[in-house]
């Protein structure tokens, strides 16, 4: 159990969970794209719904998930190809910082 509180294990879990949540989002994404194919009225209705504050918050969460998954994937690739085994905690901190920064930048740009 001691290893489960290690930053690299937490990064491992966050990378897997963010990937799973992004995969679960895909059907909704394809449905939204389908609204554009169905015509202007269907797309306008979807865009009005997407203007809801709860949906805007969910968009922020999606951006954070994407950034977290990307940063975690880059961390894994660095471990595999660069062999930075001694600096794993640094890579976890950098990947978390990149994901947090992406979320903050998105929030600042949404307004």
GULUMDREN-534252 format. One line per 10 residues: their letters; for each residue z, x, y of N, C-alpha, C, O, CB. Coordinates in nm, 3 decimals. Atoms other than C-alpha are relative to their C-alpha. Last residue first. Glycine has a CB too. Example, Ala and Ser with C-alpha at 12.3 -4.5 7.8 and 13.67 -1.06 7.14 Angstrom:
// residues 2
sa	-0.006,-0.082,-0.119,0.714,1.367,-0.106,0.073,-0.077,0.109,0.090,-0.026,0.220,-0.142,0.041,0.046; 0.000,0.089,-0.119,0.780,1.230,-0.450,0.000,0.090,0.120,0.066,0.194,0.118,0.125,-0.099,0.003
***
This chain:
// residues 111
xxxxxxxxxx	-0.029,0.081,-0.118,-2.074,-1.492,3.447,-0.116,-0.038,0.075,-0.104,-0.107,0.177,0.089,0.069,0.088; 0.019,0.142,0.031,-2.214,-1.353,3.120,0.011,-0.086,0.125,-0.070,-0.177,0.145,0.102,-0.046,-0.105; 0.139,0.040,-0.025,-2.261,-0.994,3.243,-0.023,-0.149,-0.020,-0.123,-0.202,0.030,-0.092,0.078,-0.090; 0.029,-0.021,-0.142,-1.892,-0.907,3.276,-0.139,-0.049,0.036,-0.163,-0.088,0.150,0.013,0.147,0.035; -0.078,0.096,-0.079,-1.818,-1.063,2.938,-0.030,0.014,0.148,-0.039,-0.086,0.219,0.150,0.019,-0.024; 0.059,0.133,0.019,-2.105,-0.871,2.777,0.075,-0.103,0.083,0.014,-0.189,0.146,0.000,-0.039,-0.150; 0.125,0.004,-0.076,-1.982,-0.544,2.926,-0.069,-0.136,-0.012,-0.125,-0.186,0.085,-0.095,0.110,-0.047; -0.036,0.009,-0.142,-1.632,-0.616,2.794,-0.126,-0.008,0.086,-0.133,-0.088,0.179,0.086,0.121,0.043; -0.054,0.133,-0.026,-1.763,-0.688,2.443,0.035,-0.019,0.146,0.008,-0.125,0.203,0.122,-0.024,-0.084; 0.112,0.094,0.007,-1.980,-0.375,2.442,0.047,-0.142,0.029,-0.020,-0.216,0.100,-0.068,0.007,-0.139
xxxxxxxxxx	0.079,-0.016,-0.122,-1.684,-0.167,2.561,-0.118,-0.096,0.002,-0.149,-0.154,0.106,-0.050,0.145,0.013; -0.076,0.061,-0.110,-1.464,-0.303,2.281,-0.080,0.006,0.130,-0.085,-0.092,0.204,0.136,0.070,0.017; 0.003,0.145,0.020,-1.728,-0.221,2.018,0.074,-0.072,0.113,0.025,-0.174,0.163,0.064,-0.037,-0.136; 0.136,0.045,-0.025,-1.776,0.130,2.156,-0.010,-0.152,-0.014,-0.071,-0.219,0.069,-0.100,0.070,-0.096; 0.023,-0.005,-0.144,-1.401,0.186,2.171,-0.138,-0.048,0.037,-0.155,-0.119,0.137,0.021,0.139,0.051; -0.073,0.114,-0.057,-1.356,0.073,1.812,-0.020,-0.006,0.151,-0.034,-0.114,0.207,0.151,0.009,-0.034; 0.074,0.122,0.037,-1.632,0.314,1.704,0.071,-0.125,0.053,0.004,-0.219,0.096,-0.015,-0.009,-0.153; 0.124,0.007,-0.076,-1.473,0.599,1.901,-0.076,-0.128,-0.032,-0.126,-0.195,0.059,-0.089,0.122,-0.029; -0.034,0.031,-0.138,-1.127,0.533,1.760,-0.126,-0.014,0.085,-0.134,-0.104,0.169,0.092,0.108,0.058; -0.047,0.138,-0.001,-1.258,0.519,1.404,0.030,-0.041,0.144,-0.007,-0.151,0.187,0.126,-0.018,-0.089
xxxxxxxxxx	0.118,0.085,0.011,-1.456,0.838,1.463,0.038,-0.148,-0.001,-0.035,-0.231,0.052,-0.079,0.035,-0.127; 0.072,-0.004,-0.128,-1.144,1.014,1.590,-0.122,-0.091,-0.003,-0.150,-0.162,0.094,-0.044,0.145,0.033; -0.075,0.083,-0.094,-0.949,0.898,1.287,-0.067,-0.001,0.136,-0.067,-0.103,0.205,0.145,0.049,0.012; 0.023,0.142,0.027,-1.221,1.036,1.061,0.073,-0.090,0.099,0.017,-0.189,0.146,0.043,-0.034,-0.142; -0.006,0.072,-0.128,-1.216,1.381,1.218,-0.020,-0.150,-0.017,-0.071,-0.216,0.074,-0.105,0.056,0.096; -0.126,-0.028,-0.069,-1.129,1.591,0.911,0.015,-0.081,0.128,0.126,-0.092,0.181,0.010,0.148,0.032; -0.114,0.060,0.070,-1.405,1.431,0.702,0.132,0.020,0.076,0.218,-0.068,0.074,0.011,0.058,-0.141; -0.113,-0.016,-0.090,-1.681,1.512,0.945,0.126,-0.062,-0.059,0.189,-0.147,0.004,-0.030,-0.064,0.136; -0.116,-0.054,0.069,-1.938,1.555,0.671,0.121,0.025,0.087,0.193,0.123,0.066,-0.036,0.126,-0.066; -0.053,-0.112,-0.078,-2.243,1.513,0.891,0.125,0.062,-0.063,0.161,0.175,-0.031,0.032,-0.046,0.140
xxxxxxxxxx	0.100,-0.101,-0.031,-2.459,1.295,0.667,0.055,0.123,0.073,-0.002,0.231,0.063,-0.108,-0.061,0.081; 0.088,-0.035,0.111,-2.217,1.071,0.483,-0.090,0.118,0.031,-0.113,0.204,-0.054,-0.083,-0.118,-0.038; -0.078,-0.054,0.112,-1.934,1.063,0.735,-0.091,0.048,-0.113,-0.065,0.153,-0.173,0.097,-0.104,-0.052; -0.047,-0.133,-0.042,-2.175,1.025,1.025,0.081,0.065,-0.112,0.070,0.185,-0.136,0.084,-0.011,0.129; 0.112,-0.093,0.009,-2.347,0.741,0.840,0.040,0.141,0.042,-0.006,0.239,-0.018,-0.115,-0.048,0.086; 0.024,-0.026,0.143,-2.013,0.567,0.787,-0.115,0.099,-0.016,-0.108,0.190,-0.098,-0.032,-0.132,-0.075; -0.110,-0.083,0.048,-1.927,0.602,1.157,-0.022,0.037,-0.147,-0.002,0.152,-0.186,0.134,-0.074,0.018; 0.026,-0.136,-0.049,-2.271,0.472,1.255,0.110,0.096,-0.046,0.083,0.212,-0.077,-0.010,0.001,0.154; 0.110,-0.055,0.079,-2.211,0.170,1.033,-0.036,0.141,0.043,-0.065,0.226,-0.041,-0.123,-0.088,0.011; -0.052,-0.034,0.132,-1.874,0.109,1.194,-0.106,0.059,-0.091,-0.079,0.151,-0.168,0.060,-0.123,-0.065
xxxxxxxxxx	-0.082,-0.120,-0.015,-2.028,0.129,1.540,0.060,0.043,-0.134,0.067,0.162,-0.164,0.113,-0.024,0.102; 0.085,-0.115,-0.031,-2.302,-0.114,1.442,0.081,0.128,0.009,0.045,0.229,-0.051,-0.075,-0.024,0.131; 0.073,-0.033,0.122,-2.060,-0.355,1.274,-0.091,0.121,0.022,-0.101,0.208,-0.064,-0.083,-0.121,-0.047; -0.094,-0.053,0.098,-1.822,-0.348,1.569,-0.072,0.043,-0.127,-0.043,0.149,-0.183,0.108,-0.103,-0.032; -0.035,-0.136,-0.045,-2.106,-0.390,1.818,0.095,0.066,-0.100,0.082,0.184,-0.129,0.065,-0.004,0.139; 0.118,-0.086,0.012,-2.247,-0.687,1.625,0.033,0.144,0.038,-0.006,0.238,-0.032,-0.113,-0.052,0.088; 0.027,-0.022,0.143,-1.903,-0.842,1.582,-0.119,0.092,-0.021,-0.114,0.183,-0.104,-0.024,-0.133,-0.071; -0.103,-0.094,0.046,-1.827,-0.792,1.954,-0.020,0.030,-0.149,-0.008,0.145,-0.191,0.141,-0.057,0.025; 0.034,-0.132,-0.055,-2.158,-0.954,2.047,0.101,0.104,-0.047,0.064,0.216,-0.082,-0.006,-0.004,0.155; 0.116,-0.049,0.073,-2.085,-1.245,1.813,-0.040,0.139,0.048,-0.072,0.226,-0.033,-0.117,-0.096,0.014
xxxxxxxxxx	-0.047,-0.045,0.131,-1.739,-1.290,1.961,-0.113,0.056,-0.084,-0.095,0.154,-0.157,0.067,-0.114,-0.073; -0.073,-0.125,-0.024,-1.890,-1.305,2.310,0.050,0.057,-0.133,0.039,0.177,-0.158,0.119,-0.023,0.098; 0.103,-0.102,-0.025,-2.137,-1.565,2.185,0.065,0.136,0.024,0.017,0.238,-0.024,-0.089,-0.040,0.120; 0.052,-0.038,0.132,-1.842,-1.761,2.042,-0.111,0.105,0.014,-0.122,0.194,-0.070,-0.053,-0.125,-0.075; -0.102,-0.086,0.061,-1.681,-1.757,2.387,-0.046,0.047,-0.138,-0.025,0.163,-0.175,0.135,-0.075,-0.011; 0.007,-0.128,-0.073,-2.005,-1.892,2.537,0.103,0.098,-0.058,0.073,0.217,-0.073,0.025,-0.021,0.152; 0.116,-0.070,0.055,-2.007,-2.161,2.265,-0.016,0.136,0.069,-0.050,0.235,0.004,-0.130,-0.085,0.017; -0.038,-0.044,0.134,-1.656,-2.264,2.365,-0.113,0.078,-0.067,-0.090,0.176,-0.138,0.040,-0.122,-0.087; -0.086,-0.120,-0.007,-1.759,-2.269,2.730,0.044,0.051,-0.138,0.059,0.172,-0.158,0.123,-0.031,0.083; -0.141,0.035,0.019,-2.047,-2.514,2.652,0.086,0.126,0.004,0.047,0.227,-0.055,0.020,-0.076,-0.134
xxxxxxxxxx	-0.064,-0.028,-0.129,-2.386,-2.390,2.782,0.150,-0.034,-0.002,0.219,-0.011,0.097,-0.069,-0.078,0.111; -0.039,-0.141,-0.004,-2.509,-2.370,2.421,0.067,0.038,0.132,0.125,0.146,0.142,-0.120,0.087,-0.023; -0.117,-0.017,0.085,-2.511,-2.752,2.403,0.054,0.143,0.008,0.175,0.165,0.009,-0.034,-0.035,-0.146; -0.110,0.071,-0.068,-2.744,-2.768,2.702,0.129,0.014,-0.082,0.237,0.036,-0.027,-0.035,-0.151,0.020; -0.044,-0.085,-0.111,-2.960,-2.498,2.538,0.111,-0.066,0.081,0.201,0.002,0.130,-0.117,0.035,0.091; -0.079,-0.110,0.054,-2.977,-2.699,2.215,0.054,0.089,0.112,0.169,0.132,0.106,-0.086,0.083,-0.097; -0.126,0.055,0.049,-3.087,-3.010,2.399,0.090,0.109,-0.056,0.211,0.109,-0.033,-0.026,-0.106,-0.105; -0.082,0.031,-0.118,-3.349,-2.811,2.589,0.135,-0.058,-0.040,0.238,-0.024,0.019,-0.073,-0.097,0.093; -0.053,-0.127,-0.052,-3.478,-2.667,2.261,0.088,-0.024,0.121,0.193,0.039,0.134,-0.114,0.096,0.036; -0.102,-0.047,0.095,-3.513,-3.012,2.107,0.063,0.129,0.049,0.185,0.147,0.039,-0.062,0.021,-0.139
xxxxxxxxxx	-0.116,0.089,-0.010,-3.693,-3.144,2.417,0.113,0.046,-0.092,0.229,0.047,-0.053,-0.040,-0.145,-0.034; -0.077,-0.028,-0.121,-3.929,-2.844,2.436,0.127,-0.085,0.009,0.231,-0.034,0.051,-0.086,-0.023,0.122; 0.049,0.050,-0.129,-4.054,-2.870,2.084,0.097,0.026,0.112,0.211,0.069,0.092,-0.029,-0.148,-0.010; 0.012,0.146,0.003,-3.971,-2.839,1.716,-0.047,-0.058,0.133,-0.093,-0.172,0.138,0.132,-0.061,-0.038; 0.125,0.037,0.067,-4.045,-2.465,1.714,-0.023,-0.151,0.006,-0.137,-0.196,0.013,0.001,0.048,-0.147; 0.110,-0.040,-0.088,-3.775,-2.392,1.972,-0.135,-0.041,-0.060,-0.227,-0.076,0.013,0.003,0.152,0.025; 0.003,0.095,-0.111,-3.524,-2.590,1.768,-0.114,0.031,0.096,-0.177,-0.060,0.150,0.133,0.001,0.075; 0.076,0.117,0.042,-3.615,-2.382,1.464,-0.008,-0.107,0.108,-0.106,-0.182,0.115,0.061,-0.059,-0.124; 0.141,-0.036,-0.015,-3.489,-2.073,1.643,-0.091,-0.117,-0.039,-0.197,-0.137,0.021,-0.033,0.123,-0.086; 0.028,-0.005,-0.144,-3.152,-2.242,1.678,-0.146,0.038,0.026,-0.210,-0.020,0.114,0.094,0.101,0.070
xxxxxxxxxx	0.006,0.139,-0.046,-3.152,-2.330,1.307,-0.034,-0.005,0.149,-0.116,-0.086,0.192,0.134,-0.073,-0.027; 0.130,0.052,0.040,-3.237,-1.970,1.224,-0.017,-0.145,0.040,-0.128,-0.188,0.074,-0.018,0.014,-0.151; 0.102,-0.067,-0.081,-2.939,-1.851,1.426,-0.139,-0.053,-0.034,-0.219,-0.080,0.055,0.006,0.152,-0.021; -0.006,0.061,-0.132,-2.711,-2.106,1.264,-0.106,0.060,0.092,-0.167,-0.011,0.172,0.141,0.018,0.061; 0.059,0.135,0.007,-2.828,-1.988,0.921,0.004,-0.073,0.135,-0.092,-0.143,0.169,0.075,-0.083,-0.104; 0.146,0.005,0.009,-2.766,-1.624,1.027,-0.058,-0.141,-0.016,-0.157,-0.171,0.051,-0.044,0.083,-0.116; 0.059,0.050,-0.125,-2.404,-1.668,1.138,-0.151,-0.022,-0.012,-0.208,-0.103,0.061,0.030,0.097,0.114; -0.027,0.144,-0.006,-2.268,-1.635,0.782,-0.059,-0.063,0.126,-0.088,-0.182,0.127,0.150,-0.026,-0.004; 0.086,0.064,0.100,-2.439,-1.295,0.756,0.021,-0.152,0.000,-0.074,-0.227,-0.019,0.029,0.058,-0.140; 0.136,-0.001,-0.054,-2.275,-1.188,1.082,-0.097,-0.066,-0.098,-0.188,-0.138,-0.056,-0.045,0.144,0.030
xxxxxxxxxx	0.006,0.103,-0.105,-1.938,-1.299,0.946,-0.138,-0.006,0.064,-0.187,-0.114,0.098,0.106,0.026,0.107; -0.005,0.131,0.064,-1.991,-1.096,0.627,-0.013,-0.111,0.104,-0.088,-0.207,0.083,0.131,-0.016,-0.079; 0.127,0.022,0.068,-2.098,-0.787,0.820,-0.007,-0.136,-0.067,-0.110,-0.203,-0.061,-0.022,0.109,-0.104; 0.099,0.029,-0.104,-1.799,-0.818,1.053,-0.138,-0.023,-0.062,-0.212,-0.110,-0.016,-0.007,0.116,0.103; -0.022,0.136,-0.050,-1.570,-0.849,0.750,-0.102,-0.034,0.108,-0.155,-0.145,0.109,0.143,-0.015,0.054; 0.041,0.096,0.102,-1.715,-0.537,0.584,0.013,-0.144,0.049,-0.076,-0.226,0.027,0.083,0.019,-0.128; 0.144,-0.012,0.019,-1.697,-0.322,0.897,-0.049,-0.102,-0.101,-0.152,-0.166,-0.080,-0.037,0.143,-0.045; 0.067,0.061,-0.115,-1.351,-0.451,0.983,-0.151,0.007,-0.014,-0.221,-0.087,0.024,0.044,0.068,0.129; -0.014,0.146,0.010,-1.226,-0.372,0.630,-0.074,-0.068,0.115,-0.145,-0.166,0.093,0.149,-0.040,-0.001; 0.077,0.044,0.117,-1.359,-0.014,0.639,0.001,-0.153,-0.011,-0.104,-0.215,-0.029,0.057,0.064,-0.129
xxxxxxxxxx	0.140,-0.006,-0.042,-1.222,0.039,0.991,-0.091,-0.047,-0.112,-0.189,-0.118,-0.087,-0.039,0.144,0.042; 0.018,0.113,-0.091,-0.880,-0.080,0.869,-0.144,-0.004,0.050,-0.204,-0.111,0.060,0.098,0.009,0.120; 0.004,0.119,0.085,-0.906,0.163,0.578,-0.022,-0.125,0.085,-0.098,-0.214,0.047,0.131,-0.012,-0.083; 0.131,0.004,0.066,-0.999,0.443,0.819,-0.013,-0.119,-0.094,-0.122,-0.173,-0.111,-0.022,0.130,-0.078; 0.109,0.045,-0.087,-0.706,0.362,1.045,-0.136,-0.006,-0.068,-0.217,-0.093,-0.037,-0.009,0.090,0.118; 0.071,-0.114,-0.056,-0.453,0.394,0.759,-0.117,-0.049,0.085,-0.184,-0.145,0.046,-0.050,0.095,-0.112; -0.027,0.000,-0.143,-0.241,0.083,0.709,-0.069,0.116,0.070,-0.057,0.133,0.191,0.152,0.006,0.026; 0.061,0.117,-0.064,-0.394,0.017,0.369,0.031,-0.010,0.148,-0.032,-0.089,0.218,0.045,-0.126,-0.069; 0.134,-0.029,-0.046,-0.314,0.369,0.253,-0.066,-0.114,0.074,-0.160,-0.093,0.150,-0.084,0.039,-0.115; -0.008,-0.085,-0.118,0.058,0.293,0.233,-0.137,0.030,0.059,-0.152,0.037,0.181,0.071,0.130,-0.036
x	0.000,0.082,-0.120,0.000,0.000,0.000,0.000,0.086,0.126,-0.045,0.042,0.232,0.120,-0.093,0.000
***
